[in-house]
Amino acid sequence: MVIKNSEFGVYLGLEKKLMEEKLKLTATVRMDKNQNFDALFSPAASFVYTPRQDRTFRVSFSSAIRNPTLADQYLYYNVGRAILLGNVDGQFEAGKDSLVTIESFNAYRTSPSLLEGLDKLDYFNVDRLRPEQVRTIEVGYRGTHKEKFYIDASAYSSWYTDFIGYIIGLSAQFDQTNGFPVGGLQAYRLSANATGGVRTQGANLGVSYFRKHLTYAVNYSYNQLVTGDDDPIIPAFNTPLNKFNISFTAHDLNVPFTDKPNLGFGINWKYVEGFTFTGSPQFTGPIPTYDMVDAQVNVKFPGQHLTVKLGASNLFGFGPMFEDSEPNRPRWERVFDNQVRTVFGGPYVGRLGYLQLIYELDKR
């Protein structure tokens, strides 16, 4: 089977500077058209105020659309427990067919008799898929203070219309004389739009402190998904609520026992709070909280235009020191064999070491 899908977009933007070019106003609009959906417009505007060269304040309104992926539109994949189904044709929209909720089917099959359970079945329809739309308001600031501190902070709130996710239901026909299913049951995980509003909110804060050869940095991000409690959509947000990094880097240090300032190194500690990863039915589940330390050291050879870098990601983690998920293994062994997973159903990943050679072409 050959699937053909085409889309195009048109973009227009205007920019105006005021207050001796300290205030910059921009306004844009974009039109997107996919062959399976109506044309949609995405306006945006921003105000950027720069009172001095090292300070910037910003306020912006933006909008965007996300066309359903080809899988969301056309997928038909039987994974055993369910059929993963795209929804560009609206197979289960009103007037065509309907699905039964999992909760009502459980009530049906636990009834004193299946005939009595028929009254407990809850049928629903799913409209054909539509593009996802979002409107976002963001405020932010970045600036340098006392020539040593750099701050970048922002906060946002986004409102989604037709948020794309998944709905799970059962397709079945029932004999009205005895209550038994006719022809068996089939579970579907169907691409669908949220019936109500979906909102995300978050904030980011990055602070860097610069010294002559050293840089200290902290970065924190917060992202929360807010949906209606009565919406059956499975949103597949797949984003941790909290995560942060702490890093320490150095450059142009003297190589030991020499006066050559060609040594550098970096250490980074990353923390990611656990979250629910939503994929296909068999690949949906929790991602545990994890942390990891990455480190690298590099030496420059200017005469040869060469940099040699030796490093490792997930060198160790502090988290295993304080948890008892593997009580039969010593804590220190778990610390230096820090197994983390970023996708439910994917493999656990441990330490990765690398040796990198960087050659710079002489542009003179």
C-alpha positions in Angstrom: 0.0 0.0 0.0 1.3 3.4 -1.0 0.3 6.4 1.1 0.7 9.9 -0.4 0.2 13.0 1.8 1.0 16.6 0.9 0.9 19.9 2.8 2.2 23.4 2.4 2.5 26.6 4.5 2.7 30.4 3.9 4.3 32.8 6.4 4.2 36.6 6.7 6.0 38.7 9.3 6.3 42.4 10.2 8.8 44.1 12.5 8.9 47.6 14.0 11.4 49.2 16.3 10.4 52.0 18.7 11.9 54.0 21.6 15.3 54.5 19.9 15.3 50.9 18.9 15.0 49.7 22.5 11.6 48.2 21.9 11.0 45.7 19.1 7.5 44.7 18.0 6.9 41.8 15.7 3.7 40.3 14.3 3.4 37.2 12.2 0.8 34.9 10.7 1.2 31.5 9.2 -1.2 29.4 7.1 -0.9 25.6 6.9 -2.9 23.3 4.6 -2.8 19.6 4.7 -4.7 17.6 2.0 -6.7 15.9 4.6 -7.6 18.9 6.7 -8.9 22.5 6.4 -6.5 25.4 6.1 -5.5 26.8 9.5 -4.0 30.1 10.5 -1.5 30.7 13.3 -1.0 34.4 14.4 1.8 35.5 16.8 3.1 38.7 18.3 6.0 39.6 20.6 7.3 42.6 22.5 11.1 42.7 23.3 12.4 45.5 25.4 16.2 46.0 25.7 16.8 49.0 28.0 20.6 48.3 27.9 22.8 45.9 25.9 23.0 43.3 28.6 19.3 43.2 29.7 16.3 42.0 27.8 12.6 41.6 28.8 10.2 39.8 26.5 6.4 39.1 26.3 5.0 37.0 23.5 1.9 35.4 22.3 2.2 32.6 19.8 0.1 30.0 18.2 0.8 26.9 16.2 -0.8 23.9 14.7 0.3 20.2 14.6 -1.0 18.0 11.9 -1.5 14.4 12.9 1.4 12.2 12.0 1.0 9.6 9.2 0.7 7.0 12.0 -2.1 9.0 13.7 -3.9 9.2 10.3 -3.3 5.8 8.6 -1.9 3.3 11.1 -3.4 -0.2 11.3 -1.3 -2.5 13.4 -2.4 -5.5 15.3 -0.3 -5.9 18.5 -2.4 -8.8 19.9 -4.0 -7.1 22.8 -5.4 -4.3 20.6 -5.3 -2.9 17.1 -3.5 0.4 16.9 -5.7 2.4 14.5 -5.3 5.8 12.7 -8.4 7.9 12.5 -8.3 10.1 9.4 -11.4 8.4 8.0 -13.5 8.5 11.2 -14.4 4.8 11.3 -16.1 5.2 14.7 -17.7 8.7 14.3 -21.5 9.1 14.8 -23.5 7.4 12.1 -20.9 4.8 11.3 -20.0 2.6 14.3 -19.4 2.9 18.0 -17.1 1.6 20.7 -17.8 0.3 24.3 -15.8 1.8 27.2 -13.6 -0.6 29.1 -15.1 0.3 32.4 -18.7 -0.5 31.3 -17.6 -3.7 29.7 -16.1 -4.8 33.1 -19.4 -3.9 34.7 -21.2 -6.0 32.0 -19.1 -9.1 32.5 -19.3 -9.0 36.3 -23.1 -8.7 36.3 -25.3 -11.6 37.7 -26.1 -12.4 34.1 -24.8 -11.2 30.8 -28.3 -10.3 29.7 -28.7 -7.9 32.7 -25.2 -6.6 32.0 -26.3 -5.3 28.6 -27.9 -2.3 30.3 -24.5 -1.3 31.8 -22.7 -1.1 28.5 -21.7 2.5 27.6 -21.3 3.2 23.9 -19.4 6.2 22.5 -18.3 7.7 19.2 -15.0 9.2 18.2 -14.8 12.0 15.7 -12.3 11.8 12.9 -9.0 13.3 13.7 -8.3 17.0 13.5 -5.1 19.0 13.7 -4.0 20.1 17.1 -3.9 23.8 17.9 -2.2 25.6 20.7 -2.0 29.2 22.0 0.8 30.2 24.3 1.6 33.3 26.4 5.2 33.6 27.6 7.1 36.1 29.7 10.9 36.1 30.1 14.0 37.9 31.1 17.7 37.4 30.4 20.6 39.6 31.4 24.1 39.8 32.7 24.8 41.2 36.2 28.1 42.5 37.5 29.8 40.9 34.4 29.7 37.6 36.3 26.1 36.4 36.6 24.0 35.5 33.6 20.3 34.9 34.3 17.7 33.5 31.8 14.2 33.0 33.2 10.8 32.4 31.6 7.3 31.2 32.3 4.6 30.1 30.0 1.1 28.8 29.8 -0.4 27.0 26.8 -4.0 26.2 25.8 -4.6 23.3 23.4 -7.6 22.8 21.3 -8.0 19.3 19.8 -5.0 17.9 21.7 -4.0 14.7 20.0 -3.8 11.6 22.1 -5.4 8.1 22.2 -8.7 6.5 23.3 -9.1 2.8 24.0 -12.4 1.0 23.4 -14.0 -2.3 22.5 -15.9 -3.1 19.3 -18.5 -5.8 19.8 -22.0 -6.9 18.9 -24.2 -8.5 21.5 -27.0 -11.0 21.2 -30.1 -9.3 22.7 -31.7 -12.6 23.7 -28.9 -14.0 25.9 -26.3 -11.1 26.2 -23.4 -13.0 24.7 -21.0 -11.3 22.3 -21.5 -12.2 18.7 -18.4 -12.7 16.6 -15.9 -11.9 19.4 -14.5 -8.7 20.8 -11.8 -6.4 19.4 -10.0 -3.8 21.4 -8.8 -0.6 19.6 -6.4 2.1 20.6 -7.6 4.9 18.4 -5.9 8.2 17.6 -8.3 10.9 18.8 -8.6 14.6 19.9 -9.4 15.7 23.4 -13.0 16.7 23.8 -12.2 19.5 26.2 -9.4 21.9 26.8 -5.9 20.8 27.7 -3.5 23.2 29.3 0.2 23.1 30.0 2.2 25.4 32.2 5.8 25.7 33.1 8.8 27.7 33.9 12.6 27.6 33.3 15.4 29.2 35.2 19.1 29.2 34.2 21.8 30.9 36.2 25.5 30.9 35.3 28.4 32.3 37.2 31.6 33.1 35.3 35.1 33.3 36.6 38.3 33.7 34.7 38.6 30.0 33.7 35.6 28.5 35.4 31.8 28.5 34.8 29.2 27.3 37.3 25.7 26.8 36.0 22.3 25.7 37.3 19.3 25.0 35.1 15.8 24.1 36.3 12.6 23.4 34.4 9.0 22.7 35.5 6.4 21.4 33.1 2.8 20.4 34.1 0.0 19.0 32.0 -3.6 20.0 33.1 -6.5 18.2 31.6 -10.2 17.8 32.4 -10.9 15.0 34.8 -13.8 13.8 32.6 -11.9 13.6 29.4 -11.1 10.1 28.3 -8.1 11.2 26.2 -4.7 9.6 27.0 -2.5 12.7 26.3 1.0 11.2 25.9 2.6 14.2 27.4 5.7 12.2 28.3 7.5 15.0 30.1 8.7 15.1 33.7 7.3 17.6 36.1 10.7 18.7 37.5 14.2 18.3 36.1 17.4 20.2 36.7 21.1 20.3 35.9 24.2 21.5 37.8 27.4 21.9 35.9 30.9 23.0 36.5 33.2 23.6 33.5 36.8 24.9 33.1 38.8 26.0 30.1 42.3 27.3 29.3 43.9 25.8 32.4 47.6 24.9 32.5 48.3 21.3 31.6 50.0 19.7 34.7 53.8 20.2 34.9 53.7 22.7 31.9 52.8 26.3 31.3 50.5 25.5 28.4 46.9 26.7 29.0 45.4 23.9 26.9 43.4 21.9 29.5 39.7 21.9 30.0 37.1 19.7 31.7 33.4 19.6 32.6 31.1 17.9 35.1 27.3 17.8 34.9 24.8 16.3 37.3 21.3 15.8 35.9 18.1 15.0 37.8 14.8 13.9 36.2 11.7 13.3 38.2 9.7 10.1 37.4 6.8 10.4 35.1 4.3 8.2 33.1 5.4 7.4 29.6 2.5 6.8 27.2 3.1 4.8 24.1 1.3 1.9 22.6 -0.7 -0.3 25.0 2.2 -2.6 25.8 4.6 0.3 26.1 2.9 2.5 28.6 4.1 2.7 32.2 6.2 4.6 34.7 9.7 6.0 34.2 11.3 6.0 37.6 13.1 9.1 38.9 16.8 9.0 38.0 19.9 11.1 38.1 23.3 10.8 36.4 26.7 12.4 36.4 28.5 13.1 33.1 32.2 14.2 32.9 34.8 14.9 30.3 38.3 16.3 30.1 39.9 17.7 27.0 43.4 18.8 25.9 44.1 21.1 23.0 47.1 20.8 20.7 47.1 24.2 18.9 50.0 23.4 16.7 48.3 20.4 15.3 44.8 22.0 15.3 43.6 19.1 17.4 41.6 18.6 20.5 41.4 15.3 22.3 38.4 14.7 24.6 37.9 11.8 26.9 34.6 11.4 28.8 31.7 9.4 30.0 28.0 9.8 30.3 26.2 8.4 33.3 29.5 7.9 35.0 27.5 7.3 38.3 24.3 8.3 40.0 23.5 9.4 43.5 20.0 8.1 43.5 20.9 4.3 44.0 22.6 5.3 47.2 19.3 6.2 48.9 16.9 3.6 47.4 16.4 -0.1 48.1 15.1 -1.3 44.7 17.9 -3.9 44.6 18.4 -4.8 48.3 20.7 -7.7 47.4 23.3 -5.5 45.7 25.6 -3.2 47.7 24.8 0.5 47.5 28.2 1.5 46.1 27.9 -1.2 43.4 24.5 0.3 42.3 25.9 3.8 42.4 28.6 3.0 39.8 26.3 0.8 37.8 23.5 3.3 37.4 20.9 1.9 35.1 18.4 4.4 33.8 15.5 4.1 31.4 14.0 7.1 29.4 11.3 5.2 27.4 9.0 2.6 28.9 9.6 -0.7 27.2 13.1 0.4 26.1 16.4 -0.9 27.5 18.1 0.2 30.6 21.2 2.3 29.8 24.3 2.4 31.8 27.7 4.1 31.4 28.9 5.2 28.0 32.6 6.1 27.6 34.0 7.9 24.6 37.2 9.2 23.1 36.8 12.1 20.7 39.3 13.7 18.3 38.4 17.1 17.0 40.4 18.5 14.1 40.0 22.2 13.2 40.8 23.3 9.7 43.1 26.3 9.4 41.1 29.1 7.8 44.1 31.4 7.3 
